[in-house]
Amino acid sequence: MYYFQTYTNIVKLQVLVCLLKLINCDPNSSEPILIVISFDGFRYDYVSPESTPNLYKLAVNGAGGHMISNFATKTFPNHQSIATGFYEENHGIINNEFFDPKYNDTFDIENSPDYWWTEWSGTPVWIVNQLYGRRSGSMQWPSSQVMYRNQTVRYHQSYNHTMQWDTRVDTIVEWITHESEPANCIFLYFDEPDTTSHICGPFSNQTKGQVRRADNIVGYLLQSLDTKNLLNKTNLIILSDHGFAEIKYNFQQKENQEINLNDIIDPNMYDMYGNSPDWHILPKPGLLDNVYEILLNASKTLPFTVYKKADIPERYHYRNNRRILPIFLIADEGWEVHRTASPVLLKGNHGWDNRLTSMRPLFMASGPAFKRRYYHNRVFLNTDLFPLMLQVLGLPSKSFPSNGSLDNVIDLLANSSKPFDLI
């Protein structure tokens, strides 16, 4: 039965590819163009007519709305949720660092073989686009080096923070305008203002400078597309993976408001994986209840919350994965938690509850597929972008199930009456 269903789906896919080619047989026509741009850690409220005139103009004239990140509000998990439409518990990238009991190994963002990404659910938009005979490109987007469904992205640039921003834009425009193999789906990533916000704080002058830099590169992209007569044909989604919060500071003691777990519990009783403010705790054999009770008692007077895995709030969608360890601990907003005597002192961080205002990310959309001067009155998750992006690309979202819902975001589209689906 499974074989028959799989074979039937393959036949349907081949038929649809042929139909799409027939639809686009006019030499003057082309596939819809979509560029997704992520500015890491860009808060939703950074946009203003004074500091970000290009983004402000796009926001006012395009489509916007209140988007929520997935929990945990970390970089790699949310970029994977945006790309695949799945919650973190379903795509398996649950933090920027985590432990997998099956592999007895720790995920490293700088060296992560494909199996870390592909064991779980999800096919990124750039691969879906290529399954229909098109070409995609990724400029430094997390996980885009990975092979999915026996395919890698056609055009790819690995993460390289030294690569000039204008060079990145020039490169993706070259991909789109390639004479014989043009790309129509591009994912573009910038690591600012996140990096600066961690070091200097989300409202520092240094971070404000990175916000202006982000706006300038958007202006450069718009100009580049206009020069190639592509501006009016291109759909843009500009977003971030999460917001940012200031780390509380104790002016009397001249130090950050931090919790040192070594003052609470013997470090020999457990191992800990993740990044502040949220940690996955693996008690040593036979010590689960002891470790939990010690931390629970401490949480009654200290600013953190601790859960057994089964008790993590359901709305986080953050339980059903072996990589989520038996105990989960998260500090209160603005607090850091470590188990080292001299942790790296940050002035800003993220990772807290995805419904906090401080964690709210950037979202705006512009182009022929989207409504003009429209603000969506329905709060939505970034997982809902997956079926939305397939719709913009003219691809059947029902053929690629996800945790996202097109119903939550379809009103952003200029033609929102009926989903595109040939199968």
DOLO-121842 format. One line per 8 residues: number of its first residue (from 1); for each residue z, y, x of C-alpha. Coordinates in nm, 2 decimals. Layout:
BEGIN
NUM) Z Y X ~ ...
***
This chain:
BEGIN
1) 0.00 0.00 0.00 ~ 0.09 0.24 0.28 ~ -0.22 0.16 0.47 ~ -0.44 0.22 0.15 ~ -0.27 0.56 0.09 ~ -0.32 0.66 0.45 ~ -0.68 0.56 0.45 ~ -0.74 0.75 0.12
9) -0.58 1.06 0.26 ~ -0.80 1.04 0.57 ~ -1.11 1.01 0.35 ~ -1.00 1.31 0.15 ~ -0.94 1.51 0.47 ~ -1.29 1.43 0.59 ~ -1.44 1.53 0.26 ~ -1.25 1.86 0.26
17) -1.37 1.94 0.61 ~ -1.72 1.89 0.50 ~ -1.67 2.12 0.20 ~ -1.51 2.39 0.41 ~ -1.81 2.37 0.64 ~ -2.05 2.41 0.35 ~ -1.85 2.70 0.22 ~ -1.88 2.87 0.56
25) -2.25 2.79 0.62 ~ -2.35 3.15 0.59 ~ -2.39 3.27 0.95 ~ -2.24 3.61 0.85 ~ -1.92 3.45 0.71 ~ -1.62 3.32 0.91 ~ -1.29 3.16 0.85 ~ -0.99 3.38 0.75
33) -0.82 3.52 1.06 ~ -0.44 3.51 1.08 ~ -0.23 3.65 1.36 ~ 0.14 3.58 1.35 ~ 0.35 3.80 1.59 ~ 0.72 3.73 1.67 ~ 0.94 3.99 1.84 ~ 1.25 3.79 1.93
41) 1.57 3.94 1.79 ~ 1.41 4.23 1.62 ~ 1.64 4.34 1.34 ~ 1.49 4.43 1.00 ~ 1.64 4.78 1.01 ~ 1.48 4.88 1.35 ~ 1.17 5.00 1.17 ~ 1.15 5.38 1.11
49) 0.88 5.64 1.10 ~ 1.02 5.81 1.42 ~ 1.08 5.51 1.65 ~ 0.82 5.27 1.52 ~ 0.53 5.46 1.36 ~ 0.28 5.17 1.38 ~ 0.52 4.92 1.23 ~ 0.63 5.17 0.97
57) 0.28 5.24 0.86 ~ 0.21 4.87 0.83 ~ 0.53 4.82 0.63 ~ 0.46 5.10 0.39 ~ 0.09 5.01 0.34 ~ 0.12 4.63 0.35 ~ 0.35 4.37 0.19 ~ 0.71 4.33 0.28
65) 1.02 4.15 0.16 ~ 1.37 4.02 0.23 ~ 1.33 3.72 0.45 ~ 1.62 3.51 0.57 ~ 1.63 3.30 0.89 ~ 1.73 2.94 0.90 ~ 2.07 2.84 1.02 ~ 2.16 2.83 1.30
73) 2.01 3.17 1.37 ~ 1.88 3.08 1.71 ~ 1.55 3.13 1.88 ~ 1.39 2.79 1.92 ~ 1.51 2.64 1.59 ~ 1.37 2.93 1.39 ~ 1.04 2.95 1.56 ~ 1.00 2.58 1.48
81) 1.10 2.64 1.12 ~ 0.84 2.92 1.09 ~ 0.57 2.70 1.24 ~ 0.64 2.38 1.04 ~ 0.82 2.50 0.73 ~ 1.11 2.26 0.78 ~ 1.49 2.32 0.80 ~ 1.65 2.26 1.14
89) 1.81 1.94 1.03 ~ 1.46 1.81 0.94 ~ 1.25 1.92 1.24 ~ 1.53 1.84 1.49 ~ 1.55 2.15 1.70 ~ 1.90 2.25 1.60 ~ 1.99 2.50 1.87 ~ 1.85 2.63 2.20
97) 2.06 2.36 2.37 ~ 2.18 2.04 2.21 ~ 2.27 1.67 2.28 ~ 2.08 1.37 2.14 ~ 2.30 1.06 2.13 ~ 1.99 0.84 2.11 ~ 1.85 0.96 2.44 ~ 2.19 1.04 2.59
105) 2.03 1.36 2.71 ~ 2.05 1.73 2.66 ~ 1.76 1.94 2.53 ~ 1.64 2.19 2.79 ~ 1.42 2.48 2.66 ~ 1.25 2.50 3.00 ~ 1.17 2.13 3.03 ~ 1.14 1.95 2.69
113) 0.91 1.65 2.67 ~ 0.71 1.61 2.35 ~ 0.95 1.35 2.20 ~ 1.22 1.62 2.15 ~ 0.98 1.79 1.91 ~ 0.78 1.52 1.74 ~ 1.02 1.25 1.63 ~ 1.11 1.45 1.32
121) 0.92 1.62 1.04 ~ 0.66 1.89 1.07 ~ 0.31 1.98 1.18 ~ 0.27 2.34 1.30 ~ 0.03 2.57 1.13 ~ -0.19 2.59 1.44 ~ -0.25 2.21 1.44 ~ -0.31 2.20 1.06
129) -0.57 2.47 1.11 ~ -0.74 2.25 1.37 ~ -0.73 1.94 1.15 ~ -0.98 2.12 0.94 ~ -1.23 2.17 1.22 ~ -1.11 2.52 1.33 ~ -0.95 2.65 1.65 ~ -0.61 2.79 1.71
137) -0.44 2.98 1.99 ~ -0.08 3.02 2.10 ~ 0.04 3.29 2.33 ~ 0.39 3.18 2.46 ~ 0.51 3.06 2.12 ~ 0.79 2.79 2.16 ~ 0.67 2.43 2.12 ~ 0.30 2.52 2.12
145) 0.25 2.31 2.43 ~ 0.34 2.00 2.24 ~ 0.09 1.74 2.11 ~ 0.11 1.68 1.74 ~ -0.11 1.43 1.55 ~ -0.29 1.36 1.88 ~ -0.39 1.73 1.91 ~ -0.28 2.02 2.13
153) -0.36 2.38 2.04 ~ -0.71 2.48 2.16 ~ -0.61 2.80 2.34 ~ -0.26 2.81 2.50 ~ -0.06 3.03 2.74 ~ 0.28 2.89 2.84 ~ 0.59 3.12 2.84 ~ 0.57 3.37 3.12
161) 0.79 3.68 3.08 ~ 0.62 3.85 3.37 ~ 0.28 3.85 3.19 ~ 0.20 4.21 3.09 ~ 0.21 4.26 2.71 ~ -0.13 4.43 2.69 ~ -0.28 4.13 2.89 ~ -0.14 3.90 2.62
169) -0.31 4.10 2.35 ~ -0.63 4.12 2.54 ~ -0.62 3.74 2.58 ~ -0.58 3.66 2.22 ~ -0.85 3.90 2.12 ~ -1.08 3.71 2.37 ~ -0.98 3.39 2.19 ~ -1.07 3.53 1.85
177) -1.40 3.67 1.97 ~ -1.51 3.37 2.18 ~ -1.89 3.34 2.15 ~ -1.91 2.97 2.08 ~ -1.55 2.86 1.99 ~ -1.36 3.15 1.83 ~ -1.01 3.10 1.72 ~ -0.90 3.21 1.37
185) -0.53 3.13 1.39 ~ -0.31 3.29 1.65 ~ 0.06 3.27 1.72 ~ 0.19 3.54 1.96 ~ 0.55 3.56 2.09 ~ 0.74 3.84 2.27 ~ 1.09 3.78 2.41 ~ 1.21 4.14 2.34
193) 1.42 4.31 2.21 ~ 1.63 3.99 2.23 ~ 1.67 3.98 2.60 ~ 1.78 4.34 2.63 ~ 2.00 4.32 2.32 ~ 2.21 4.04 2.47 ~ 2.27 4.24 2.78 ~ 2.30 4.59 2.65
201) 2.38 4.55 2.28 ~ 2.15 4.57 1.98 ~ 2.20 4.95 1.93 ~ 2.18 5.05 2.29 ~ 1.93 5.30 2.43 ~ 1.78 5.02 2.63 ~ 1.72 4.81 2.32 ~ 1.58 5.11 2.14
209) 1.33 5.14 2.43 ~ 1.22 4.78 2.38 ~ 1.18 4.85 2.00 ~ 0.95 5.13 2.09 ~ 0.77 4.90 2.33 ~ 0.71 4.65 2.06 ~ 0.57 4.92 1.83 ~ 0.34 5.04 2.11
217) 0.20 4.69 2.16 ~ 0.13 4.66 1.78 ~ -0.06 4.98 1.80 ~ -0.26 4.85 2.10 ~ -0.34 4.53 1.90 ~ -0.46 4.73 1.60 ~ -0.68 4.94 1.82 ~ -0.82 4.64 2.00
225) -0.90 4.47 1.67 ~ -1.06 4.79 1.54 ~ -1.28 4.81 1.85 ~ -1.41 4.46 1.78 ~ -1.47 4.54 1.41 ~ -1.20 4.29 1.32 ~ -0.92 4.51 1.19 ~ -1.02 4.49 0.82
233) -1.08 4.12 0.85 ~ -0.76 4.02 1.01 ~ -0.44 3.92 0.84 ~ -0.12 4.00 1.03 ~ 0.23 3.86 0.98 ~ 0.48 4.04 1.20 ~ 0.83 3.90 1.20 ~ 1.13 3.80 1.41
241) 1.33 3.48 1.43 ~ 1.67 3.64 1.36 ~ 1.87 3.96 1.36 ~ 2.14 4.07 1.60 ~ 2.51 4.16 1.60 ~ 2.73 4.35 1.85 ~ 3.00 4.16 2.03 ~ 3.34 4.31 1.95
249) 3.51 4.48 2.24 ~ 3.88 4.51 2.31 ~ 3.90 4.86 2.46 ~ 4.27 4.82 2.53 ~ 4.22 4.51 2.75 ~ 3.87 4.62 2.85 ~ 3.71 4.28 2.76 ~ 3.50 4.12 2.49
257) 3.67 3.97 2.19 ~ 3.64 3.61 2.30 ~ 3.81 3.28 2.23 ~ 3.87 3.05 2.52 ~ 3.89 2.69 2.39 ~ 4.07 2.59 2.71 ~ 4.37 2.78 2.57 ~ 4.36 2.57 2.26
265) 4.27 2.22 2.35 ~ 4.25 1.99 2.66 ~ 3.88 2.00 2.77 ~ 3.91 1.64 2.87 ~ 3.93 1.54 2.50 ~ 3.57 1.63 2.42 ~ 3.22 1.74 2.53 ~ 3.06 2.05 2.39
273) 2.69 2.15 2.35 ~ 2.51 2.45 2.22 ~ 2.54 2.83 2.27 ~ 2.80 3.07 2.16 ~ 2.89 3.15 1.88 ~ 2.81 2.80 1.75 ~ 2.90 2.48 1.92 ~ 2.85 2.10 1.86
281) 3.16 1.91 1.97 ~ 3.16 1.54 2.06 ~ 3.51 1.40 2.09 ~ 3.58 1.13 2.34 ~ 3.61 0.78 2.17 ~ 3.90 0.75 1.93 ~ 3.98 1.12 1.94 ~ 3.78 1.26 1.65
289) 4.07 1.33 1.42 ~ 4.29 1.46 1.70 ~ 4.03 1.71 1.82 ~ 3.95 1.82 1.47 ~ 4.32 1.87 1.37 ~ 4.39 2.08 1.68 ~ 4.09 2.30 1.63 ~ 4.16 2.33 1.25
297) 4.52 2.44 1.31 ~ 4.40 2.70 1.57 ~ 4.14 2.83 1.33 ~ 4.41 2.94 1.09 ~ 4.51 3.22 1.32 ~ 4.20 3.27 1.54 ~ 3.86 3.40 1.43 ~ 3.65 3.09 1.41
305) 3.57 2.81 1.16 ~ 3.55 2.44 1.23 ~ 3.39 2.17 1.02 ~ 3.35 1.80 1.03 ~ 2.98 1.72 1.01 ~ 2.99 1.61 0.65 ~ 3.17 1.93 0.55 ~ 2.92 2.18 0.69
313) 2.81 2.40 0.40 ~ 2.52 2.25 0.21 ~ 2.33 2.58 0.20 ~ 2.29 2.57 0.58 ~ 2.08 2.26 0.55 ~ 2.25 2.16 0.88 ~ 2.40 1.81 0.84 ~ 2.15 1.54 0.82
321) 2.05 1.48 1.18 ~ 2.20 1.27 1.46 ~ 2.18 1.58 1.69 ~ 2.43 1.76 1.48 ~ 2.75 1.61 1.63 ~ 3.08 1.51 1.45 ~ 3.24 1.85 1.48 ~ 3.08 2.19 1.44
329) 3.25 2.51 1.54 ~ 3.14 2.87 1.48 ~ 3.31 3.20 1.58 ~ 3.34 3.48 1.33 ~ 3.07 3.75 1.34 ~ 3.10 3.96 1.66 ~ 3.32 3.71 1.84 ~ 3.23 3.48 2.13
337) 3.38 3.14 2.19 ~ 3.37 2.95 2.52 ~ 3.57 2.70 2.72 ~ 3.53 2.86 3.06 ~ 3.76 3.11 3.23 ~ 3.49 3.35 3.32 ~ 3.20 3.33 3.07 ~ 2.89 3.55 3.09
345) 2.99 3.87 2.90 ~ 2.73 3.97 2.65 ~ 2.71 4.28 2.44 ~ 2.51 4.13 2.16 ~ 2.44 3.79 2.01 ~ 2.31 3.59 1.72 ~ 2.37 3.25 1.57 ~ 2.60 3.34 1.28
353) 2.56 3.28 0.90 ~ 2.20 3.34 0.80 ~ 2.31 3.55 0.50 ~ 2.48 3.81 0.71 ~ 2.30 4.15 0.71 ~ 2.32 4.16 1.09 ~ 2.12 3.83 1.11 ~ 1.84 3.95 0.89
361) 1.50 3.94 1.07 ~ 1.19 4.15 1.05 ~ 0.91 4.06 0.81 ~ 0.59 4.24 0.71 ~ 0.24 4.14 0.63 ~ -0.09 4.32 0.62 ~ -0.46 4.24 0.58 ~ -0.71 4.14 0.32
369) -0.51 3.84 0.19 ~ -0.20 4.05 0.12 ~ -0.11 4.31 -0.15 ~ -0.10 4.67 -0.04 ~ 0.21 4.89 -0.08 ~ 0.41 4.59 -0.22 ~ 0.77 4.50 -0.17 ~ 0.86 4.15 -0.28
377) 1.17 4.14 -0.50 ~ 1.26 3.78 -0.43 ~ 1.47 3.68 -0.12 ~ 1.30 3.39 0.07 ~ 1.35 3.17 0.37 ~ 1.12 3.17 0.67 ~ 1.04 2.81 0.59 ~ 0.84 2.96 0.29
385) 0.60 3.11 0.53 ~ 0.44 2.77 0.61 ~ 0.27 2.72 0.28 ~ 0.20 3.10 0.27 ~ 0.02 3.09 0.60 ~ -0.19 2.78 0.49 ~ -0.28 2.97 0.18 ~ -0.39 3.27 0.38
393) -0.60 3.04 0.60 ~ -0.76 2.88 0.29 ~ -0.60 2.54 0.36 ~ -0.43 2.31 0.11 ~ -0.05 2.34 0.15 ~ 0.02 2.05 -0.09 ~ -0.14 1.81 0.17 ~ 0.13 1.91 0.42
401) 0.48 1.89 0.25 ~ 0.76 2.11 0.39 ~ 1.09 2.26 0.29 ~ 0.90 2.58 0.21 ~ 0.80 2.69 -0.14 ~ 0.48 2.88 -0.20 ~ 0.62 2.99 -0.54 ~ 0.88 3.19 -0.35
409) 0.62 3.40 -0.17 ~ 0.29 3.37 -0.35 ~ 0.33 3.72 -0.50 ~ 0.29 3.87 -0.16 ~ -0.08 3.77 -0.18 ~ -0.35 3.99 -0.32 ~ -0.48 3.70 -0.52 ~ -0.17 3.52 -0.62
417) -0.29 3.36 -0.94 ~ -0.37 3.01 -0.81 ~ -0.29 2.81 -0.49 ~ -0.58 2.69 -0.29 ~ -0.60 2.31 -0.30 ~ -0.91 2.10 -0.29 ~ -0.72 1.77 -0.27
***
